[in-house]
Amino acid sequence: MKLANQLLSLVVPVVAAIGLLNSPAMLWSQTGGNSGEIVGQVLDSSSASISGAKVTVRNKATNFTRGATTDSAGRYAVSLLPLGPYEVTAKAAGFNLSAQEAAVGLGDSVTADFKLSVGASREAVEVKAELSAPDPTLALSKSVLTDLQIHDLPSNGRRLQNLIWDIPGGQLEPE
C-alpha cells in the first residue's frame, strides 16, 4: 500500500504538468501570446476594394517594420507584431498615400481600414548630362620600377621590352 501511494504521488504531478502544457494559456504563449496583429481593408473613395495595395506597419518606438499586400477583396493582415504603438500606411498605384496610428496590445487584433483618394500619377524624371572627349594629355602616369621589382615580375624571357608592351599605354623612352 505504501508503494502504491508513492507511485500515485509521482504520477499525479506528471499528469498535472501534462495538463498544464496543453492548457489554452500555455498554447497561447507558444503561438505568439506576446504579440498582436493589425488587420484591415483598403478601399477607394467609391468603397471599391483595392487589390495589390502595399500596407506597411512601423513600430514607432523601435522602427520595427513589416508589410503586407492586399488580396482581391482589399483585405490585409499583419500578425505576430511586438506590442507597442504603430504607424500604418497604405499605398497603391494611382492613389495618394494614407497613414494612421494604431496601438497593439497583448493578443489584440487591431483594425486599421483605409479609404484612398485618387492621386496624381504624373511623375517626370529629366536627366541631363554633357559628354566631353577625354583629354589624352591629362591621363599620363609614370612609374619607376627597381631592378628587383622588374626581376620579380612575370615576364616572358625577363626582357623589359616585353613587360612594357603588356602595360596599357606603355612606351619606351629613348636613352
FIMI-770285 format. One record per atom (N, C-alpha, C): residue number from 1; atom name; x, y, z. Coordinates in nm, 4 decimals. Example, Ala and Ser with C-alpha at 12.3 -4.5 7.8 and 13.67 -1.06 7.14 Angstrom:
(1 'N' (1.3190 -0.5690 0.7800));
(1 'CA' (1.2300 -0.4500 0.7800));
(1 'C' (1.3200 -0.3300 0.7800));
(2 'N' (1.2850 -0.2250 0.7080));
(2 'CA' (1.3670 -0.1060 0.7140));
(2 'C' (1.2900 0.0030 0.7870));
***
This chain:
(1 'N' (0.0816 -0.1179 0.0000));
(1 'CA' (0.0000 0.0000 0.0000));
(1 'C' (0.0869 0.1256 0.0000));
(2 'N' (0.1960 0.1208 0.0736));
(2 'CA' (0.2871 0.2337 0.0800));
(2 'C' (0.3494 0.2591 -0.0581));
(3 'N' (0.3828 0.1525 -0.1321));
(3 'CA' (0.4392 0.1635 -0.2640));
(3 'C' (0.3378 0.2255 -0.3611));
(4 'N' (0.2142 0.1880 -0.3495));
(4 'CA' (0.1086 0.2435 -0.4351));
(4 'C' (0.0917 0.3925 -0.4090));
(5 'N' (0.0979 0.4353 -0.2836));
(5 'CA' (0.0873 0.5776 -0.2504));
(5 'C' (0.2056 0.6560 -0.3070));
(6 'N' (0.3242 0.5944 -0.3018));
(6 'CA' (0.4416 0.6621 -0.3561));
(6 'C' (0.4306 0.6773 -0.5081));
(7 'N' (0.3842 0.5703 -0.5759));
(7 'CA' (0.3655 0.5783 -0.7210));
(7 'C' (0.2602 0.6825 -0.7562));
(8 'N' (0.1516 0.6841 -0.6796));
(8 'CA' (0.0454 0.7805 -0.7035));
(8 'C' (0.0956 0.9227 -0.6823));
(9 'N' (0.1813 0.9429 -0.5821));
(9 'CA' (0.2351 1.0761 -0.5572));
(9 'C' (0.3305 1.1202 -0.6687));
(10 'N' (0.3888 1.0261 -0.7422));
(10 'CA' (0.4731 1.0607 -0.8557));
(10 'C' (0.3921 1.0819 -0.9830));
(11 'N' (0.2881 1.0028 -1.0026));
(11 'CA' (0.2101 1.0076 -1.1253));
(11 'C' (0.1221 1.1327 -1.1312));
(12 'N' (0.0625 1.1714 -1.0197));
(12 'CA' (-0.0295 1.2849 -1.0188));
(12 'C' (0.0396 1.4144 -1.0632));
(13 'N' (0.1587 1.4490 -1.0130));
(13 'CA' (0.2234 1.5719 -1.0607));
(13 'C' (0.2588 1.5660 -1.2099));
(14 'N' (0.2968 1.4494 -1.2600));
(14 'CA' (0.3309 1.4366 -1.4013));
(14 'C' (0.2075 1.4599 -1.4874));
(15 'N' (0.0953 1.3998 -1.4495));
(15 'CA' (-0.0289 1.4176 -1.5247));
(15 'C' (-0.0740 1.5639 -1.5176));
(16 'N' (-0.0592 1.6259 -1.4025));
(16 'CA' (-0.0974 1.7675 -1.3879));
(16 'C' (-0.0093 1.8557 -1.4758));
(17 'N' (0.1183 1.8251 -1.4825));
(17 'CA' (0.2090 1.9037 -1.5648));
(17 'C' (0.1736 1.8898 -1.7125));
(18 'N' (0.1385 1.7693 -1.7554));
(18 'CA' (0.0974 1.7488 -1.8944));
(18 'C' (-0.0304 1.8269 -1.9234));
(19 'N' (-0.1214 1.8287 -1.8306));
(19 'CA' (-0.2461 1.9049 -1.8472));
(19 'C' (-0.2186 2.0539 -1.8595));
(20 'N' (-0.1209 2.1071 -1.7829));
(20 'CA' (-0.0871 2.2490 -1.7926));
(20 'C' (-0.0237 2.2829 -1.9270));
(21 'N' (0.0572 2.1900 -1.9804));
(21 'CA' (0.1201 2.2145 -2.1083));
(21 'C' (0.0181 2.2258 -2.2211));
(22 'N' (-0.0944 2.1580 -2.2066));
(22 'CA' (-0.1975 2.1617 -2.3096));
(22 'C' (-0.3063 2.2641 -2.2793));
(23 'N' (-0.2879 2.3446 -2.1777));
(23 'CA' (-0.3899 2.4430 -2.1421));
(23 'C' (-0.3927 2.5553 -2.2441));
(24 'N' (-0.5060 2.6248 -2.2597));
(24 'CA' (-0.5136 2.7353 -2.3561));
(24 'C' (-0.4111 2.8447 -2.3292));
(25 'N' (-0.3832 2.8721 -2.2033));
(25 'CA' (-0.2855 2.9772 -2.1719));
(25 'C' (-0.1468 2.9384 -2.2222));
(26 'N' (-0.1105 2.8123 -2.2049));
(26 'CA' (0.0206 2.7665 -2.2494));
(26 'C' (0.0276 2.7645 -2.4022));
(27 'N' (-0.0796 2.7191 -2.4648));
(27 'CA' (-0.0817 2.7178 -2.6115));
(27 'C' (-0.0738 2.8586 -2.6662));
(28 'N' (-0.1397 2.9566 -2.6040));
(28 'CA' (-0.1357 3.0952 -2.6491));
(28 'C' (0.0059 3.1498 -2.6437));
(29 'N' (0.0783 3.1178 -2.5352));
(29 'CA' (0.2134 3.1705 -2.5223));
(29 'C' (0.3068 3.1084 -2.6254));
(30 'N' (0.2778 2.9858 -2.6707));
(30 'CA' (0.3626 2.9220 -2.7702));
(30 'C' (0.3325 2.9732 -2.9105));
(31 'N' (0.2179 3.0327 -2.9329));
(31 'CA' (0.1802 3.0774 -3.0667));
(31 'C' (0.1795 3.2283 -3.0778));
(32 'N' (0.2582 3.2970 -3.0006));
(32 'CA' (0.2675 3.4415 -3.0150));
(32 'C' (0.1858 3.5175 -2.9133));
(33 'N' (0.1778 3.4680 -2.7922));
(33 'CA' (0.0997 3.5330 -2.6883));
(33 'C' (0.1547 3.6681 -2.6470));
(34 'N' (0.2767 3.7018 -2.6847));
(34 'CA' (0.3344 3.8310 -2.6500));
(34 'C' (0.3306 3.9247 -2.7703));
(35 'N' (0.2305 3.9057 -2.8551));
(35 'CA' (0.2201 3.9881 -2.9748));
(35 'C' (0.0738 4.0141 -3.0073));
(36 'N' (0.0533 4.0870 -3.1138));
(36 'CA' (-0.0810 4.1161 -3.1613));
(36 'C' (-0.0782 4.1258 -3.3123));
(37 'N' (-0.1879 4.1742 -3.3697));
(37 'CA' (-0.1942 4.1864 -3.5147));
(37 'C' (-0.2717 4.3108 -3.5541));
(38 'N' (-0.2458 4.3548 -3.6767));
(38 'CA' (-0.3214 4.4656 -3.7354));
(38 'C' (-0.3829 4.4118 -3.8637));
(39 'N' (-0.5152 4.4266 -3.8747));
(39 'CA' (-0.5882 4.3793 -3.9914));
(39 'C' (-0.6714 4.4936 -4.0462));
(40 'N' (-0.7144 4.4800 -4.1696));
(40 'CA' (-0.7999 4.5837 -4.2245));
(40 'C' (-0.8289 4.5627 -4.3705));
(41 'N' (-0.8853 4.6668 -4.4307));
(41 'CA' (-0.9229 4.6633 -4.5707));
(41 'C' (-0.8873 4.7967 -4.6332));
(42 'N' (-0.8431 4.7932 -4.7595));
(42 'CA' (-0.8070 4.9137 -4.8325));
(42 'C' (-0.9088 4.9308 -4.9448));
(43 'N' (-0.9775 5.0454 -4.9429));
(43 'CA' (-1.0815 5.0756 -5.0409));
(43 'C' (-1.0504 5.2068 -5.1107));
(44 'N' (-1.1144 5.2298 -5.2266));
(44 'CA' (-1.1023 5.3596 -5.2913));
(44 'C' (-1.2162 5.4495 -5.2438));
(45 'N' (-1.2242 5.5688 -5.2981));
(45 'CA' (-1.3245 5.6656 -5.2498));
(45 'C' (-1.4670 5.6222 -5.2797));
(46 'N' (-1.4883 5.5287 -5.3731));
(46 'CA' (-1.6232 5.4787 -5.4009));
(46 'C' (-1.6497 5.3466 -5.3289));
(47 'N' (-1.5657 5.3115 -5.2326));
(47 'CA' (-1.5756 5.1895 -5.1499));
(47 'C' (-1.5501 5.0608 -5.2284));
(48 'N' (-1.4837 5.0701 -5.3402));
(48 'CA' (-1.4409 4.9504 -5.4133));
(48 'C' (-1.3060 4.9057 -5.3568));
(49 'N' (-1.2869 4.7745 -5.3487));
(49 'CA' (-1.1627 4.7227 -5.2914));
(49 'C' (-1.0450 4.7486 -5.3845));
(50 'N' (-0.9280 4.7686 -5.3240));
(50 'CA' (-0.8047 4.7908 -5.3994));
(50 'C' (-0.7160 4.6689 -5.3782));
(51 'N' (-0.7003 4.5921 -5.4831));
(51 'CA' (-0.6161 4.4733 -5.4787));
(51 'C' (-0.4710 4.5117 -5.5044));
(52 'N' (-0.3785 4.4497 -5.4350));
(52 'CA' (-0.2361 4.4735 -5.4564));
(52 'C' (-0.1807 4.5977 -5.3898));
(53 'N' (-0.2579 4.6603 -5.3003));
(53 'CA' (-0.2067 4.7768 -5.2271));
(53 'C' (-0.1010 4.7307 -5.1267));
(54 'N' (-0.0021 4.8127 -5.1052));
(54 'CA' (0.1049 4.7816 -5.0096));
(54 'C' (0.0721 4.8473 -4.8758));
(55 'N' (0.0666 4.7657 -4.7708));
(55 'CA' (0.0411 4.8151 -4.6354));
(55 'C' (0.1672 4.7913 -4.5538));
(56 'N' (0.2146 4.8953 -4.4870));
(56 'CA' (0.3355 4.8857 -4.4057));
(56 'C' (0.3026 4.9267 -4.2638));
(57 'N' (0.3477 4.8469 -4.1668));
(57 'CA' (0.3321 4.8823 -4.0258));
(57 'C' (0.4708 4.9040 -3.9680));
(58 'N' (0.4877 5.0153 -3.8967));
(58 'CA' (0.6175 5.0501 -3.8377));
(58 'C' (0.5981 5.0818 -3.6909));
(59 'N' (0.6699 5.0092 -3.6059));
(59 'CA' (0.6654 5.0367 -3.4632));
(59 'C' (0.7353 5.1698 -3.4389));
(60 'N' (0.6626 5.2645 -3.3828));
(60 'CA' (0.7164 5.3997 -3.3654));
(60 'C' (0.8274 5.4049 -3.2608));
(61 'N' (0.8302 5.3089 -3.1702));
(61 'CA' (0.9324 5.3094 -3.0654));
(61 'C' (1.0618 5.2423 -3.1109));
(62 'N' (1.0509 5.1384 -3.1945));
(62 'CA' (1.1697 5.0605 -3.2300));
(62 'C' (1.2032 5.0636 -3.3788));
(63 'N' (1.1167 5.1212 -3.4617));
(63 'CA' (1.1307 5.1220 -3.6078));
(63 'C' (1.1222 4.9830 -3.6696));
(64 'N' (1.0721 4.8849 -3.5941));
(64 'CA' (1.0455 4.7514 -3.6498));
(64 'C' (0.9395 4.7675 -3.7574));
(65 'N' (0.9643 4.7108 -3.8767));
(65 'CA' (0.8732 4.7280 -3.9895));
(65 'C' (0.8356 4.5929 -4.0481));
(66 'N' (0.7093 4.5800 -4.0830));
(66 'CA' (0.6603 4.4607 -4.1512));
(66 'C' (0.5536 4.5065 -4.2501));
(67 'N' (0.5391 4.4348 -4.3600));
(67 'CA' (0.4439 4.4758 -4.4619));
(67 'C' (0.3551 4.3628 -4.5085));
(68 'N' (0.2527 4.4004 -4.5842));
(68 'CA' (0.1598 4.3041 -4.6425));
(68 'C' (0.1037 4.3645 -4.7708));
(69 'N' (0.0483 4.2790 -4.8545));
(69 'CA' (-0.0174 4.3210 -4.9778));
(69 'C' (-0.1628 4.2779 -4.9703));
(70 'N' (-0.2527 4.3658 -5.0131));
(70 'CA' (-0.3952 4.3335 -5.0043));
(70 'C' (-0.4336 4.2266 -5.1060));
(71 'N' (-0.5352 4.1467 -5.0686));
(71 'CA' (-0.5854 4.0431 -5.1582));
(71 'C' (-0.6890 4.1022 -5.2544));
(72 'N' (-0.7597 4.0166 -5.3269));
(72 'CA' (-0.8555 4.0644 -5.4271));
(72 'C' (-0.9713 4.1415 -5.3652));
(73 'N' (-0.9987 4.1208 -5.2367));
(73 'CA' (-1.1058 4.1939 -5.1676));
(73 'C' (-1.0517 4.3167 -5.0950));
(74 'N' (-0.9212 4.3454 -5.1113));
(74 'CA' (-0.8612 4.4612 -5.0457));
(74 'C' (-0.8247 4.4373 -4.9007));
(75 'N' (-0.8318 4.3137 -4.8543));
(75 'CA' (-0.8023 4.2826 -4.7136));
(75 'C' (-0.6539 4.2525 -4.6941));
(76 'N' (-0.6062 4.2809 -4.5730));
(76 'CA' (-0.4683 4.2500 -4.5357));
(76 'C' (-0.4656 4.2104 -4.3889));
(77 'N' (-0.3582 4.1439 -4.3503));
(77 'CA' (-0.3350 4.1084 -4.2099));
(77 'C' (-0.1850 4.1040 -4.1861));
(78 'N' (-0.1419 4.1708 -4.0813));
(78 'CA' (-0.0015 4.1678 -4.0412));
(78 'C' (-0.0012 4.1159 -3.8986));
(79 'N' (0.0470 3.9932 -3.8805));
(79 'CA' (0.0386 3.9290 -3.7492));
(79 'C' (0.1754 3.9162 -3.6837));
(80 'N' (0.1737 3.8661 -3.5619));
(80 'CA' (0.2934 3.8468 -3.4792));
(80 'C' (0.3724 3.9768 -3.4640));
(81 'N' (0.3012 4.0851 -3.4368));
(81 'CA' (0.3649 4.2154 -3.4161));
(81 'C' (0.3986 4.2338 -3.2684));
(82 'N' (0.5203 4.2774 -3.2389));
(82 'CA' (0.5537 4.3095 -3.1000));
(82 'C' (0.4622 4.4210 -3.0492));
(83 'N' (0.4374 4.4211 -2.9215));
(83 'CA' (0.3477 4.5190 -2.8606));
(83 'C' (0.4041 4.6601 -2.8747));
(84 'N' (0.3140 4.7582 -2.8910));
(84 'CA' (0.3591 4.8961 -2.8969));
(84 'C' (0.2778 4.9805 -2.9928));
(85 'N' (0.3182 5.1080 -3.0055));
(85 'CA' (0.2491 5.1999 -3.0964));
(85 'C' (0.3005 5.1833 -3.2393));
(86 'N' (0.2091 5.1851 -3.3356));
(86 'CA' (0.2453 5.1642 -3.4754));
(86 'C' (0.1914 5.2757 -3.5631));
(87 'N' (0.2642 5.3026 -3.6714));
(87 'CA' (0.2155 5.3856 -3.7795));
(87 'C' (0.1861 5.2898 -3.8943));
(88 'N' (0.0639 5.2949 -3.9454));
(88 'CA' (0.0211 5.2054 -4.0518));
(88 'C' (-0.0014 5.2900 -4.1768));
(89 'N' (0.0633 5.2527 -4.2892));
(89 'CA' (0.0477 5.3271 -4.4137));
(89 'C' (-0.0018 5.2331 -4.5228));
(90 'N' (-0.0810 5.2891 -4.6139));
(90 'CA' (-0.1299 5.2139 -4.7285));
(90 'C' (-0.1049 5.2964 -4.8534));
(91 'N' (-0.0566 5.2301 -4.9576));
(91 'CA' (-0.0343 5.2993 -5.0838));
(91 'C' (-0.0622 5.2027 -5.1980));
(92 'N' (-0.1093 5.2606 -5.3080));
(92 'CA' (-0.1372 5.1836 -5.4289));
(92 'C' (-0.1124 5.2744 -5.5484));
(93 'N' (-0.0837 5.2143 -5.6610));
(93 'CA' (-0.0564 5.2902 -5.7828));
(93 'C' (-0.1788 5.3732 -5.8206));
(94 'N' (-0.1576 5.5019 -5.8435));
(94 'CA' (-0.2652 5.5910 -5.8834));
(94 'C' (-0.3430 5.6501 -5.7680));
(95 'N' (-0.3036 5.6184 -5.6444));
(95 'CA' (-0.3734 5.6685 -5.5264));
(95 'C' (-0.2757 5.7404 -5.4352));
(96 'N' (-0.3272 5.8317 -5.3547));
(96 'CA' (-0.2447 5.9013 -5.2566));
(96 'C' (-0.2154 5.8092 -5.1387));
(97 'N' (-0.1004 5.8275 -5.0782));
(97 'CA' (-0.0616 5.7542 -4.9586));
(97 'C' (-0.1520 5.7956 -4.8433));
(98 'N' (-0.1889 5.6991 -4.7592));
(98 'CA' (-0.2700 5.7279 -4.6410));
(98 'C' (-0.2039 5.6637 -4.5206));
(99 'N' (-0.2114 5.7305 -4.4058));
(99 'CA' (-0.1470 5.6791 -4.2843));
(99 'C' (-0.2389 5.6981 -4.1653));
(100 'N' (-0.2233 5.6111 -4.0668));
(100 'CA' (-0.2939 5.6236 -3.9399));
(100 'C' (-0.2143 5.5540 -3.8315));
(101 'N' (-0.2519 5.5791 -3.7068));
(101 'CA' (-0.1804 5.5202 -3.5941));
(101 'C' (-0.2646 5.4110 -3.5307));
(102 'N' (-0.1961 5.3116 -3.4749));
(102 'CA' (-0.2623 5.2015 -3.4062));
(102 'C' (-0.1729 5.1555 -3.2921));
(103 'N' (-0.2344 5.1117 -3.1843));
(103 'CA' (-0.1600 5.0596 -3.0697));
(103 'C' (-0.1911 4.9119 -3.0543));
(104 'N' (-0.0872 4.8283 -3.0583));
(104 'CA' (-0.1039 4.6835 -3.0470));
(104 'C' (-0.0767 4.6428 -2.9033));
(105 'N' (-0.1764 4.5794 -2.8417));
(105 'CA' (-0.1633 4.5277 -2.7056));
(105 'C' (-0.1547 4.3759 -2.7076));
(106 'N' (-0.1410 4.3172 -2.5930));
(106 'CA' (-0.1250 4.1726 -2.5773));
(106 'C' (-0.2450 4.0995 -2.6367));
(107 'N' (-0.2228 4.0231 -2.7428));
(107 'CA' (-0.3272 3.9442 -2.8061));
(107 'C' (-0.4289 4.0254 -2.8843));
(108 'N' (-0.4062 4.1551 -2.9039));
(108 'CA' (-0.5016 4.2406 -2.9748));
(108 'C' (-0.5055 4.2094 -3.1241));
(109 'N' (-0.6235 4.2315 -3.1811));
(109 'CA' (-0.6415 4.2313 -3.3259));
(109 'C' (-0.6985 4.3684 -3.3595));
(110 'N' (-0.6091 4.4604 -3.3946));
(110 'CA' (-0.6454 4.5997 -3.4183));
(110 'C' (-0.6870 4.6153 -3.5647));
(111 'N' (-0.7967 4.6859 -3.5884));
(111 'CA' (-0.8435 4.7098 -3.7242));
(111 'C' (-0.7999 4.8482 -3.7706));
(112 'N' (-0.7389 4.8529 -3.8882));
(112 'CA' (-0.6978 4.9795 -3.9497));
(112 'C' (-0.7424 4.9750 -4.0952));
(113 'N' (-0.8597 5.0324 -4.1218));
(113 'CA' (-0.9134 5.0374 -4.2578));
(113 'C' (-0.8711 5.1669 -4.3253));
(114 'N' (-0.8581 5.1618 -4.4575));
(114 'CA' (-0.8161 5.2789 -4.5337));
(114 'C' (-0.9133 5.3051 -4.6476));
(115 'N' (-0.9333 5.4327 -4.6779));
(115 'CA' (-1.0081 5.4762 -4.7957));
(115 'C' (-0.9150 5.5716 -4.8699));
(116 'N' (-0.8556 5.5227 -4.9795));
(116 'CA' (-0.7562 5.6006 -5.0528));
(116 'C' (-0.8218 5.6892 -5.1577));
(117 'N' (-0.7697 5.8096 -5.1690));
(117 'CA' (-0.8192 5.9015 -5.2720));
(117 'C' (-0.7293 5.8934 -5.3945));
(118 'N' (-0.7916 5.9180 -5.5094));
(118 'CA' (-0.7171 5.9134 -5.6355));
(118 'C' (-0.6141 6.0248 -5.6342));
(119 'N' (-0.4926 5.9900 -5.6742));
(119 'CA' (-0.3842 6.0882 -5.6734));
(119 'C' (-0.3292 6.1103 -5.8114));
(120 'N' (-0.2486 6.2114 -5.8210));
(120 'CA' (-0.1820 6.2412 -5.9470));
(120 'C' (-0.0725 6.1379 -5.9682));
(121 'N' (-0.0785 6.0707 -6.0802));
(121 'CA' (0.0221 5.9686 -6.1076));
(121 'C' (0.1217 6.0152 -6.2119));
(122 'N' (0.1288 6.1464 -6.2334));
(122 'CA' (0.2242 6.2004 -6.3305));
(122 'C' (0.3544 6.2346 -6.2602));
(123 'N' (0.4549 6.1636 -6.2964));
(123 'CA' (0.5881 6.1917 -6.2446));
(123 'C' (0.6831 6.1960 -6.3633));
(124 'N' (0.7722 6.2895 -6.3621));
(124 'CA' (0.8696 6.3007 -6.4704));
(124 'C' (1.0089 6.3094 -6.4111));
(125 'N' (1.0985 6.2398 -6.4737));
(125 'CA' (1.2381 6.2443 -6.4334));
(125 'C' (1.3172 6.2891 -6.5554));
(126 'N' (1.3887 6.3988 -6.5420));
(126 'CA' (1.4680 6.4506 -6.6521));
(126 'C' (1.6145 6.4430 -6.6126));
(127 'N' (1.6911 6.3775 -6.6970));
(127 'CA' (1.8339 6.3615 -6.6720));
(127 'C' (1.9091 6.4294 -6.7849));
(128 'N' (1.9978 6.5204 -6.7485));
(128 'CA' (2.0805 6.5878 -6.8472));
(128 'C' (2.2263 6.5607 -6.8136));
(129 'N' (2.3018 6.5326 -6.9182));
(129 'CA' (2.4448 6.5101 -6.8984));
(129 'C' (2.5188 6.5595 -7.0210));
(130 'N' (2.6337 6.6149 -6.9980));
(130 'CA' (2.7177 6.6598 -7.1071));
(130 'C' (2.8392 6.5694 -7.1132));
(131 'N' (2.8618 6.5169 -7.2311));
(131 'CA' (2.9767 6.4313 -7.2510));
(131 'C' (3.0865 6.5110 -7.3198));
(132 'N' (3.2050 6.4920 -7.2728));
(132 'CA' (3.3183 6.5573 -7.3375));
(132 'C' (3.4229 6.4511 -7.3675));
(133 'N' (3.4967 6.4739 -7.4724));
(133 'CA' (3.6007 6.3788 -7.5096));
(133 'C' (3.7141 6.3868 -7.4075));
(134 'N' (3.7683 6.2723 -7.3694));
(134 'CA' (3.8778 6.2744 -7.2728));
(134 'C' (4.0025 6.3393 -7.3323));
(135 'N' (4.0728 6.4111 -7.2496));
(135 'CA' (4.1977 6.4763 -7.2915));
(135 'C' (4.3124 6.3786 -7.2674));
(136 'N' (4.3748 6.3263 -7.3738));
(136 'CA' (4.4796 6.2260 -7.3545));
(136 'C' (4.6020 6.2806 -7.2821));
(137 'N' (4.6218 6.4103 -7.2819));
(137 'CA' (4.7397 6.4656 -7.2141));
(137 'C' (4.7233 6.4637 -7.0631));
(138 'N' (4.5975 6.4524 -7.0162));
(138 'CA' (4.5751 6.4507 -6.8716));
(138 'C' (4.5841 6.3107 -6.8131));
(139 'N' (4.5883 6.2090 -6.8953));
(139 'CA' (4.5867 6.0723 -6.8472));
(139 'C' (4.7249 6.0109 -6.8375));
(140 'N' (4.8280 6.0936 -6.8323));
(140 'CA' (4.9638 6.0413 -6.8236));
(140 'C' (4.9958 6.0008 -6.6809));
(141 'N' (5.0593 5.8886 -6.6694));
(141 'CA' (5.1109 5.8486 -6.5389));
(141 'C' (5.2445 5.7801 -6.5620));
(142 'N' (5.3313 5.7952 -6.4676));
(142 'CA' (5.4635 5.7358 -6.4790));
(142 'C' (5.4901 5.6540 -6.3548));
(143 'N' (5.5596 5.5460 -6.3760));
(143 'CA' (5.6005 5.4615 -6.2649));
(143 'C' (5.7471 5.4288 -6.2816));
(144 'N' (5.8146 5.4224 -6.1702));
(144 'CA' (5.9556 5.3853 -6.1714));
(144 'C' (5.9669 5.2515 -6.1003));
(145 'N' (6.0256 5.1540 -6.1711));
(145 'CA' (6.0441 5.0214 -6.1138));
(145 'C' (6.1926 4.9980 -6.0880));
(146 'N' (6.2206 4.9334 -5.9763));
(146 'CA' (6.3601 4.8991 -5.9458));
(146 'C' (6.3962 4.7712 -6.0197));
(147 'N' (6.5267 4.7429 -6.0236));
(147 'CA' (6.5729 4.6203 -6.0893));
(147 'C' (6.5124 4.4971 -6.0237));
(148 'N' (6.5011 4.4975 -5.8917));
(148 'CA' (6.4464 4.3827 -5.8186));
(148 'C' (6.2985 4.3636 -5.8518));
(149 'N' (6.2215 4.4743 -5.8604));
(149 'CA' (6.0800 4.4629 -5.8952));
(149 'C' (6.0634 4.4080 -6.0367));
(150 'N' (6.1473 4.4534 -6.1271));
(150 'CA' (6.1404 4.4040 -6.2642));
(150 'C' (6.1762 4.2567 -6.2689));
(151 'N' (6.2755 4.2190 -6.1936));
(151 'CA' (6.3182 4.0787 -6.1924));
(151 'C' (6.2091 3.9876 -6.1376));
(152 'N' (6.1329 4.0339 -6.0383));
(152 'CA' (6.0308 3.9506 -5.9750));
(152 'C' (5.8993 3.9475 -6.0525));
(153 'N' (5.8820 4.0336 -6.1527));
(153 'CA' (5.7582 4.0341 -6.2297));
(153 'C' (5.7586 3.9191 -6.3299));
(154 'N' (5.6403 3.8596 -6.3504));
(154 'CA' (5.6351 3.7521 -6.4513));
(154 'C' (5.6420 3.8144 -6.5906));
(155 'N' (5.7444 3.7809 -6.6644));
(155 'CA' (5.7614 3.8336 -6.7990));
(155 'C' (5.8313 3.7277 -6.8818));
(156 'N' (5.7820 3.7081 -7.0005));
(156 'CA' (5.8391 3.6080 -7.0887));
(156 'C' (5.9812 3.6487 -7.1274));
(157 'N' (6.0763 3.5712 -7.0869));
(157 'CA' (6.2155 3.5973 -7.1204));
(157 'C' (6.2798 3.7021 -7.0325));
(158 'N' (6.2096 3.7586 -6.9375));
(158 'CA' (6.2607 3.8593 -6.8449));
(158 'C' (6.3167 3.9789 -6.9185));
(159 'N' (6.2569 4.0112 -7.0313));
(159 'CA' (6.3018 4.1262 -7.1077));
(159 'C' (6.2129 4.2441 -7.0725));
(160 'N' (6.2715 4.3562 -7.0453));
(160 'CA' (6.1995 4.4768 -7.0071));
(160 'C' (6.1021 4.5202 -7.1157));
(161 'N' (6.1400 4.5064 -7.2410));
(161 'CA' (6.0535 4.5467 -7.3506));
(161 'C' (5.9222 4.4671 -7.3483));
(162 'N' (5.9279 4.3377 -7.3156));
(162 'CA' (5.8068 4.2556 -7.3086));
(162 'C' (5.7136 4.3051 -7.1971));
(163 'N' (5.7704 4.3471 -7.0861));
(163 'CA' (5.6907 4.3981 -6.9743));
(163 'C' (5.6226 4.5286 -7.0120));
(164 'N' (5.6937 4.6174 -7.0772));
(164 'CA' (5.6383 4.7484 -7.1146));
(164 'C' (5.5218 4.7321 -7.2102));
(165 'N' (5.5322 4.6414 -7.3060));
(165 'CA' (5.4252 4.6259 -7.4058));
(165 'C' (5.2990 4.5658 -7.3449));
(166 'N' (5.3087 4.5041 -7.2274));
(166 'CA' (5.1910 4.4492 -7.1596));
(166 'C' (5.1150 4.5543 -7.0804));
(167 'N' (5.1729 4.6694 -7.0614));
(167 'CA' (5.1090 4.7768 -6.9858));
(167 'C' (5.0316 4.8651 -7.0833));
(168 'N' (4.9021 4.8926 -7.0566));
(168 'CA' (4.8271 4.9799 -7.1479));
(168 'C' (4.8933 5.1171 -7.1561));
(169 'N' (4.9207 5.1624 -7.2742));
(169 'CA' (4.9842 5.2922 -7.2949));
(169 'C' (5.1329 5.2918 -7.2666));
(170 'N' (5.1898 5.1728 -7.2474));
(170 'CA' (5.3317 5.1616 -7.2150));
(170 'C' (5.4207 5.2032 -7.3307));
(171 'N' (5.5243 5.2818 -7.3012));
(171 'CA' (5.6171 5.3305 -7.4035));
(171 'C' (5.7576 5.3214 -7.3493));
(172 'N' (5.8494 5.3000 -7.4379));
(172 'CA' (5.9916 5.3020 -7.4023));
(172 'C' (6.0457 5.4393 -7.4379));
(173 'N' (6.1124 5.5004 -7.3431));
(173 'CA' (6.1737 5.6300 -7.3696));
(173 'C' (6.3143 5.6055 -7.4213));
(174 'N' (6.3509 5.6837 -7.5202));
(174 'CA' (6.4891 5.6656 -7.5709));
(174 'C' (6.5901 5.7036 -7.4654));
(175 'N' (6.7031 5.6323 -7.4683));
(175 'CA' (6.8063 5.6590 -7.3679));
(175 'C' (6.9064 5.7582 -7.4145));
***
